[in-house]
Amino acid sequence: MPAKTPYKYGYLVELRAKEKLEQLGAKIVIRSSRSLTPADLVALFPDRREIWLIQVKKMEVKDTSKLKEKFSELATLSGTYTVVPCLFAKNRGRYEFIKLTL
């Protein structure tokens, strides 16, 4: 059996987080592959009207205050947003965003 690379191990932890989010009621979980963004996973909880941005770490957390400081950029995204569902498709030969509001 081949050794797990750091990427593969991180991916497996992300899958575990995705399963846990679904157990908690997330209807949609989006994974940002090889993410260099603040969030590895985005989870939507329509029943609670919440969107979670998740940074996944495979290490054990011993000091949450240091991690909160390290990932403060992610914390700055907290707040209220307007969600605009869209489709990106061709319309009369040109790609455009088409809002899917009711």
N, CA, C and O atoms as a GROMACS GRO file, in nm:
protein
  408
    1MET      N    1   0.084  -0.118   0.000
    1MET     CA    2   0.000   0.000   0.000
    1MET      C    3   0.089   0.124   0.000
    1MET      O    4   0.179   0.135   0.083
    2PRO      N    5   0.064   0.220  -0.093
    2PRO     CA    6   0.148   0.338  -0.099
    2PRO      C    7   0.128   0.427   0.024
    2PRO      O    8   0.020   0.431   0.084
    3ALA      N    9   0.234   0.498   0.060
    3ALA     CA   10   0.228   0.589   0.175
    3ALA      C   11   0.135   0.705   0.144
    3ALA      O   12   0.124   0.748   0.029
    4LYS      N   13   0.070   0.755   0.247
    4LYS     CA   14  -0.018   0.870   0.229
    4LYS      C   15   0.067   0.996   0.222
    4LYS      O   16   0.151   1.021   0.308
    5THR      N   17   0.045   1.075   0.119
    5THR     CA   18   0.112   1.204   0.108
    5THR      C   19   0.041   1.303   0.200
    5THR      O   20  -0.074   1.279   0.239
    6PRO      N   21   0.107   1.415   0.235
    6PRO     CA   22   0.038   1.515   0.316
    6PRO      C   23  -0.092   1.562   0.251
    6PRO      O   24  -0.192   1.586   0.320
    7TYR      N   25  -0.092   1.575   0.118
    7TYR     CA   26  -0.214   1.616   0.047
    7TYR      C   27  -0.325   1.512   0.066
    7TYR      O   28  -0.438   1.548   0.097
    8LYS      N   29  -0.291   1.385   0.048
    8LYS     CA   30  -0.390   1.277   0.060
    8LYS      C   31  -0.445   1.271   0.203
    8LYS      O   32  -0.565   1.253   0.223
    9TYR      N   33  -0.357   1.285   0.302
    9TYR     CA   34  -0.400   1.280   0.441
    9TYR      C   35  -0.495   1.397   0.470
    9TYR      O   36  -0.598   1.379   0.535
   10GLY      N   37  -0.458   1.517   0.423
   10GLY     CA   38  -0.544   1.634   0.441
   10GLY      C   39  -0.679   1.615   0.374
   10GLY      O   40  -0.782   1.654   0.428
   11TYR      N   41  -0.677   1.556   0.255
   11TYR     CA   42  -0.801   1.528   0.180
   11TYR      C   43  -0.891   1.436   0.261
   11TYR      O   44  -1.012   1.457   0.268
   12LEU      N   45  -0.833   1.333   0.321
   12LEU     CA   46  -0.912   1.239   0.401
   12LEU      C   47  -0.974   1.307   0.523
   12LEU      O   48  -1.087   1.276   0.561
   13VAL      N   49  -0.901   1.400   0.584
   13VAL     CA   50  -0.956   1.475   0.698
   13VAL      C   51  -1.070   1.565   0.650
   13VAL      O   52  -1.170   1.581   0.720
   14GLU      N   53  -1.054   1.625   0.530
   14GLU     CA   54  -1.162   1.707   0.473
   14GLU      C   55  -1.287   1.623   0.448
   14GLU      O   56  -1.398   1.669   0.473
   15LEU      N   57  -1.270   1.501   0.399
   15LEU     CA   58  -1.385   1.412   0.378
   15LEU      C   59  -1.455   1.380   0.510
   15LEU      O   60  -1.577   1.373   0.517
   16ARG      N   61  -1.376   1.360   0.614
   16ARG     CA   62  -1.433   1.333   0.747
   16ARG      C   63  -1.514   1.456   0.794
   16ARG      O   64  -1.623   1.442   0.849
   17ALA      N   65  -1.458   1.575   0.772
   17ALA     CA   66  -1.528   1.698   0.810
   17ALA      C   67  -1.658   1.711   0.731
   17ALA      O   68  -1.761   1.751   0.785
   18LYS      N   69  -1.653   1.679   0.601
   18LYS     CA   70  -1.772   1.686   0.515
   18LYS      C   71  -1.882   1.594   0.567
   18LYS      O   72  -1.998   1.634   0.575
   19GLU      N   73  -1.846   1.472   0.603
   19GLU     CA   74  -1.943   1.377   0.658
   19GLU      C   75  -2.005   1.430   0.787
   19GLU      O   76  -2.126   1.420   0.808
   20LYS      N   77  -1.921   1.487   0.873
   20LYS     CA   78  -1.969   1.542   1.000
   20LYS      C   79  -2.064   1.659   0.976
   20LYS      O   80  -2.167   1.671   1.043
   21LEU      N   81  -2.030   1.746   0.879
   21LEU     CA   82  -2.116   1.860   0.846
   21LEU      C   83  -2.253   1.812   0.796
   21LEU      O   84  -2.356   1.869   0.832
   22GLU      N   85  -2.253   1.708   0.715
   22GLU     CA   86  -2.379   1.652   0.665
   22GLU      C   87  -2.461   1.592   0.780
   22GLU      O   88  -2.583   1.604   0.782
   23GLN      N   89  -2.393   1.530   0.876
   23GLN     CA   90  -2.463   1.477   0.994
   23GLN      C   91  -2.524   1.590   1.076
   23GLN      O   92  -2.629   1.572   1.139
   24LEU      N   93  -2.458   1.706   1.076
   24LEU     CA   94  -2.508   1.822   1.150
   24LEU      C   95  -2.620   1.895   1.076
   24LEU      O   96  -2.680   1.988   1.130
   25GLY      N   97  -2.648   1.853   0.951
   25GLY     CA   98  -2.759   1.911   0.878
   25GLY      C   99  -2.723   1.994   0.757
   25GLY      O  100  -2.811   2.055   0.697
   26ALA      N  101  -2.596   2.000   0.719
   26ALA     CA  102  -2.558   2.075   0.599
   26ALA      C  103  -2.620   2.009   0.476
   26ALA      O  104  -2.609   1.888   0.459
   27LYS      N  105  -2.683   2.088   0.392
   27LYS     CA  106  -2.744   2.035   0.270
   27LYS      C  107  -2.646   2.039   0.153
   27LYS      O  108  -2.655   1.957   0.062
   28ILE      N  109  -2.554   2.134   0.156
   28ILE     CA  110  -2.452   2.146   0.052
   28ILE      C  111  -2.318   2.168   0.121
   28ILE      O  112  -2.306   2.254   0.208
   29VAL      N  113  -2.217   2.090   0.082
   29VAL     CA  114  -2.080   2.110   0.130
   29VAL      C  115  -1.991   2.117   0.007
   29VAL      O  116  -1.987   2.023  -0.073
   30ILE      N  117  -1.920   2.227  -0.007
   30ILE     CA  118  -1.833   2.249  -0.123
   30ILE      C  119  -1.689   2.247  -0.076
   30ILE      O  120  -1.652   2.314   0.020
   31ARG      N  121  -1.608   2.170  -0.145
   31ARG     CA  122  -1.466   2.157  -0.112
   31ARG      C  123  -1.384   2.238  -0.211
   31ARG      O  124  -1.404   2.230  -0.332
   32SER      N  125  -1.291   2.316  -0.159
   32SER     CA  126  -1.200   2.394  -0.242
   32SER      C  127  -1.072   2.313  -0.256
   32SER      O  128  -0.988   2.313  -0.166
   33SER      N  129  -1.056   2.246  -0.368
   33SER     CA  130  -0.942   2.156  -0.391
   33SER      C  131  -0.810   2.231  -0.389
   33SER      O  132  -0.796   2.337  -0.450
   34ARG      N  133  -0.712   2.175  -0.317
   34ARG     CA  134  -0.579   2.236  -0.303
   34ARG      C  135  -0.590   2.384  -0.271
   34ARG      O  136  -0.524   2.469  -0.331
   35SER      N  137  -0.675   2.412  -0.175
   35SER     CA  138  -0.712   2.549  -0.142
   35SER      C  139  -0.596   2.631  -0.088
   35SER      O  140  -0.523   2.589   0.002
   36LEU      N  141  -0.581   2.749  -0.145
   36LEU     CA  142  -0.491   2.849  -0.090
   36LEU      C  143  -0.574   2.967  -0.040
   36LEU      O  144  -0.523   3.077  -0.020
   37THR      N  145  -0.702   2.941  -0.020
   37THR     CA  146  -0.795   3.042   0.030
   37THR      C  147  -0.815   3.021   0.179
   37THR      O  148  -0.773   2.919   0.234
   38PRO      N  149  -0.879   3.116   0.246
   38PRO     CA  150  -0.900   3.100   0.391
   38PRO      C  151  -0.986   2.979   0.428
   38PRO      O  152  -0.973   2.927   0.539
   39ALA      N  153  -1.074   2.933   0.338
   39ALA     CA  154  -1.164   2.823   0.372
   39ALA      C  155  -1.141   2.702   0.281
   39ALA      O  156  -1.131   2.716   0.159
   40ASP      N  157  -1.133   2.584   0.342
   40ASP     CA  158  -1.122   2.458   0.266
   40ASP      C  159  -1.260   2.404   0.228
   40ASP      O  160  -1.277   2.344   0.122
   41LEU      N  161  -1.356   2.427   0.316
   41LEU     CA  162  -1.493   2.379   0.294
   41LEU      C  163  -1.592   2.493   0.316
   41LEU      O  164  -1.569   2.580   0.400
   42VAL      N  165  -1.699   2.491   0.241
   42VAL     CA  166  -1.811   2.584   0.261
   42VAL      C  167  -1.935   2.497   0.279
   42VAL      O  168  -1.967   2.414   0.194
   43ALA      N  169  -2.003   2.516   0.391
   43ALA     CA  170  -2.121   2.435   0.421
   43ALA      C  171  -2.244   2.525   0.433
   43ALA      O  172  -2.240   2.629   0.499
   44LEU      N  173  -2.352   2.483   0.369
   44LEU     CA  174  -2.478   2.558   0.373
   44LEU      C  175  -2.580   2.481   0.455
   44LEU      O  176  -2.608   2.364   0.430
   45PHE      N  177  -2.636   2.551   0.553
   45PHE     CA  178  -2.740   2.498   0.639
   45PHE      C  179  -2.867   2.580   0.615
   45PHE      O  180  -2.894   2.674   0.689
   46PRO      N  181  -2.946   2.547   0.513
   46PRO     CA  182  -3.065   2.627   0.481
   46PRO      C  183  -3.166   2.634   0.595
   46PRO      O  184  -3.230   2.738   0.615
   47ASP      N  185  -3.182   2.525   0.670
   47ASP     CA  186  -3.280   2.525   0.780
   47ASP      C  187  -3.245   2.628   0.887
   47ASP      O  188  -3.334   2.688   0.948
   48ARG      N  189  -3.115   2.649   0.909
   48ARG     CA  190  -3.068   2.746   1.008
   48ARG      C  191  -3.034   2.881   0.946
   48ARG      O  192  -3.009   2.979   1.016
   49ARG      N  193  -3.033   2.884   0.810
   49ARG     CA  194  -2.993   3.002   0.735
   49ARG      C  195  -2.850   3.043   0.772
   49ARG      O  196  -2.822   3.160   0.797
   50GLU      N  197  -2.761   2.943   0.775
   50GLU     CA  198  -2.620   2.965   0.808
   50GLU      C  199  -2.532   2.913   0.696
   50GLU      O  200  -2.563   2.815   0.629
   51ILE      N  201  -2.420   2.982   0.679
   51ILE     CA  202  -2.313   2.937   0.590
   51ILE      C  203  -2.187   2.931   0.674
   51ILE      O  204  -2.148   3.030   0.736
   52TRP      N  205  -2.125   2.815   0.677
   52TRP     CA  206  -2.000   2.798   0.752
   52TRP      C  207  -1.884   2.795   0.656
   52TRP      O  208  -1.889   2.727   0.553
   53LEU      N  209  -1.778   2.868   0.690
   53LEU     CA  210  -1.651   2.864   0.617
   53LEU      C  211  -1.553   2.789   0.706
   53LEU      O  212  -1.527   2.832   0.818
   54ILE      N  213  -1.499   2.679   0.658
   54ILE     CA  214  -1.420   2.590   0.743
   54ILE      C  215  -1.279   2.574   0.690
   54ILE      O  216  -1.259   2.543   0.573
   55GLN      N  217  -1.181   2.595   0.777
   55GLN     CA  218  -1.041   2.564   0.748
   55GLN      C  219  -1.015   2.431   0.819
   55GLN      O  220  -1.035   2.420   0.940
   56VAL      N  221  -0.971   2.332   0.746
   56VAL     CA  222  -0.950   2.197   0.801
   56VAL      C  223  -0.802   2.178   0.831
   56VAL      O  224  -0.716   2.206   0.748
   57LYS      N  225  -0.773   2.130   0.952
   57LYS     CA  226  -0.636   2.102   0.993
   57LYS      C  227  -0.629   1.960   1.046
   57LYS      O  228  -0.716   1.917   1.122
   58LYS      N  229  -0.526   1.888   1.006
   58LYS     CA  230  -0.513   1.748   1.049
   58LYS      C  231  -0.447   1.737   1.186
   58LYS      O  232  -0.451   1.632   1.249
   59MET      N  233  -0.388   1.847   1.233
   59MET     CA  234  -0.316   1.844   1.361
   59MET      C  235  -0.413   1.853   1.478
   59MET      O  236  -0.526   1.898   1.463
   60GLU      N  237  -0.367   1.810   1.593
   60GLU     CA  238  -0.447   1.824   1.714
   60GLU      C  239  -0.431   1.966   1.766
   60GLU      O  240  -0.321   2.020   1.769
   61VAL      N  241  -0.542   2.026   1.808
   61VAL     CA  242  -0.540   2.163   1.858
   61VAL      C  243  -0.516   2.162   2.007
   61VAL      O  244  -0.593   2.106   2.084
   62LYS      N  245  -0.406   2.226   2.048
   62LYS     CA  246  -0.374   2.234   2.190
   62LYS      C  247  -0.403   2.374   2.244
   62LYS      O  248  -0.440   2.390   2.360
   63ASP      N  249  -0.386   2.475   2.159
   63ASP     CA  250  -0.407   2.614   2.202
   63ASP      C  251  -0.494   2.684   2.098
   63ASP      O  252  -0.445   2.732   1.996
   64THR      N  253  -0.623   2.691   2.125
   64THR     CA  254  -0.715   2.750   2.027
   64THR      C  255  -0.691   2.900   2.008
   64THR      O  256  -0.720   2.952   1.901
   65SER      N  257  -0.638   2.969   2.109
   65SER     CA  258  -0.616   3.113   2.094
   65SER      C  259  -0.512   3.141   1.986
   65SER      O  260  -0.526   3.238   1.910
   66LYS      N  261  -0.408   3.059   1.977
   66LYS     CA  262  -0.307   3.078   1.872
   66LYS      C  263  -0.366   3.050   1.734
   66LYS      O  264  -0.335   3.121   1.638
   67LEU      N  265  -0.449   2.947   1.724
   67LEU     CA  266  -0.511   2.916   1.596
   67LEU      C  267  -0.610   3.025   1.554
   67LEU      O  268  -0.617   3.060   1.437
   68LYS      N  269  -0.684   3.078   1.649
   68LYS     CA  270  -0.778   3.187   1.618
   68LYS      C  271  -0.702   3.307   1.563
   68LYS      O  272  -0.749   3.374   1.471
   69GLU      N  273  -0.587   3.334   1.620
   69GLU     CA  274  -0.504   3.446   1.572
   69GLU      C  275  -0.450   3.416   1.432
   69GLU      O  276  -0.451   3.502   1.344
   70LYS      N  277  -0.403   3.293   1.411
   70LYS     CA  278  -0.347   3.254   1.282
   70LYS      C  279  -0.451   3.262   1.170
   70LYS      O  280  -0.418   3.300   1.058
   71PHE      N  281  -0.574   3.228   1.201
   71PHE     CA  282  -0.680   3.227   1.100
   71PHE      C  283  -0.776   3.344   1.116
   71PHE      O  284  -0.895   3.332   1.088
   72SER      N  285  -0.724   3.457   1.161
   72SER     CA  286  -0.809   3.575   1.182
   72SER      C  287  -0.870   3.625   1.052
   72SER      O  288  -0.978   3.684   1.053
   73GLU      N  289  -0.802   3.603   0.938
   73GLU     CA  290  -0.858   3.644   0.809
   73GLU      C  291  -0.992   3.576   0.785
   73GLU      O  292  -1.086   3.637   0.734
   74LEU      N  293  -1.001   3.451   0.820
   74LEU     CA  294  -1.126   3.376   0.806
   74LEU      C  295  -1.234   3.437   0.896
   74LEU      O  296  -1.350   3.449   0.855
   75ALA      N  297  -1.196   3.474   1.017
   75ALA     CA  298  -1.291   3.532   1.112
   75ALA      C  299  -1.346   3.666   1.062
   75ALA      O  300  -1.460   3.701   1.094
   76THR      N  301  -1.268   3.741   0.985
   76THR     CA  302  -1.316   3.870   0.935
   76THR      C  303  -1.430   3.854   0.835
   76THR      O  304  -1.500   3.951   0.806
   77LEU      N  305  -1.451   3.734   0.783
   77LEU     CA  306  -1.559   3.710   0.687
   77LEU      C  307  -1.694   3.688   0.755
   77LEU      O  308  -1.796   3.675   0.688
   78SER      N  309  -1.695   3.684   0.888
   78SER     CA  310  -1.819   3.666   0.961
   78SER      C  311  -1.911   3.786   0.938
   78SER      O  312  -1.864   3.900   0.929
   79GLY      N  313  -2.039   3.760   0.928
   79GLY     CA  314  -2.133   3.870   0.909
   79GLY      C  315  -2.256   3.827   0.832
   79GLY      O  316  -2.278   3.708   0.810
   80THR      N  317  -2.334   3.924   0.792
   80THR     CA  318  -2.457   3.900   0.718
   80THR      C  319  -2.434   3.930   0.571
   80THR      O  320  -2.378   4.034   0.535
   81TYR      N  321  -2.478   3.838   0.486
   81TYR     CA  322  -2.461   3.852   0.342
   81TYR      C  323  -2.595   3.830   0.272
   81TYR      O  324  -2.685   3.767   0.326
   82THR      N  325  -2.605   3.885   0.154
   82THR     CA  326  -2.717   3.855   0.067
   82THR      C  327  -2.673   3.743  -0.025
   82THR      O  328  -2.571   3.755  -0.093
   83VAL      N  329  -2.749   3.636  -0.028
   83VAL     CA  330  -2.715   3.522  -0.114
   83VAL      C  331  -2.788   3.539  -0.247
   83VAL      O  332  -2.910   3.558  -0.251
   84VAL      N  333  -2.712   3.533  -0.356
   84VAL     CA  334  -2.769   3.549  -0.489
   84VAL      C  335  -2.738   3.423  -0.570
   84VAL      O  336  -2.628   3.409  -0.621
   85PRO      N  337  -2.835   3.331  -0.582
   85PRO     CA  338  -2.812   3.211  -0.663
   85PRO      C  339  -2.809   3.248  -0.810
   85PRO      O  340  -2.898   3.319  -0.859
   86CYS      N  341  -2.707   3.200  -0.881
   86CYS     CA  342  -2.689   3.234  -1.022
   86CYS      C  343  -2.652   3.112  -1.104
   86CYS      O  344  -2.605   3.011  -1.053
   87LEU      N  345  -2.676   3.125  -1.232
   87LEU     CA  346  -2.632   3.029  -1.332
   87LEU      C  347  -2.536   3.104  -1.423
   87LEU      O  348  -2.565   3.218  -1.461
   88PHE      N  349  -2.424   3.043  -1.460
   88PHE     CA  350  -2.332   3.104  -1.556
   88PHE      C  351  -2.343   3.023  -1.684
   88PHE      O  352  -2.298   2.908  -1.690
   89ALA      N  353  -2.404   3.082  -1.786
   89ALA     CA  354  -2.432   3.008  -1.908
   89ALA      C  355  -2.437   3.105  -2.026
   89ALA      O  356  -2.441   3.226  -2.010
   90LYS      N  357  -2.438   3.045  -2.145
   90LYS     CA  358  -2.448   3.125  -2.267
   90LYS      C  359  -2.591   3.175  -2.284
   90LYS      O  360  -2.688   3.102  -2.264
   91ASN      N  361  -2.601   3.300  -2.320
   91ASN     CA  362  -2.729   3.362  -2.353
   91ASN      C  363  -2.706   3.447  -2.477
   91ASN      O  364  -2.634   3.547  -2.472
   92ARG      N  365  -2.766   3.407  -2.587
   92ARG     CA  366  -2.747   3.474  -2.716
   92ARG      C  367  -2.600   3.478  -2.755
   92ARG      O  368  -2.549   3.580  -2.803
   93GLY      N  369  -2.532   3.366  -2.735
   93GLY     CA  370  -2.393   3.352  -2.779
   93GLY      C  371  -2.287   3.407  -2.685
   93GLY      O  372  -2.168   3.398  -2.716
   94ARG      N  373  -2.327   3.464  -2.571
   94ARG     CA  374  -2.230   3.520  -2.476
   94ARG      C  375  -2.255   3.462  -2.337
   94ARG      O  376  -2.369   3.445  -2.295
   95TYR      N  377  -2.145   3.434  -2.267
   95TYR     CA  378  -2.159   3.385  -2.130
   95TYR      C  379  -2.195   3.500  -2.039
   95TYR      O  380  -2.142   3.611  -2.050
   96GLU      N  381  -2.287   3.472  -1.948
   96GLU     CA  382  -2.326   3.573  -1.851
   96GLU      C  383  -2.382   3.506  -1.727
   96GLU      O  384  -2.418   3.388  -1.728
   97PHE      N  385  -2.388   3.583  -1.619
   97PHE     CA  386  -2.452   3.535  -1.496
   97PHE      C  387  -2.601   3.562  -1.506
   97PHE      O  388  -2.643   3.673  -1.538
   98ILE      N  389  -2.680   3.460  -1.480
   98ILE     CA  390  -2.826   3.472  -1.483
   98ILE      C  391  -2.876   3.447  -1.341
   98ILE      O  392  -2.861   3.337  -1.288
   99LYS      N  393  -2.935   3.549  -1.280
   99LYS     CA  394  -2.983   3.536  -1.142
   99LYS      C  395  -3.103   3.442  -1.138
   99LYS      O  396  -3.193   3.450  -1.222
  100LEU      N  397  -3.103   3.354  -1.038
  100LEU     CA  398  -3.208   3.252  -1.024
  100LEU      C  399  -3.303   3.285  -0.910
  100LEU      O  400  -3.343   3.196  -0.835
  101THR      N  401  -3.340   3.409  -0.897
  101THR     CA  402  -3.431   3.448  -0.789
  101THR      C  403  -3.574   3.417  -0.828
  101THR      O  404  -3.609   3.416  -0.946
  102LEU      N  405  -3.656   3.391  -0.727
  102LEU     CA  406  -3.798   3.358  -0.751
  102LEU      C  407  -3.882   3.482  -0.758
  102LEU      O  408  -4.003   3.474  -0.778
   0.00000   0.00000   0.00000
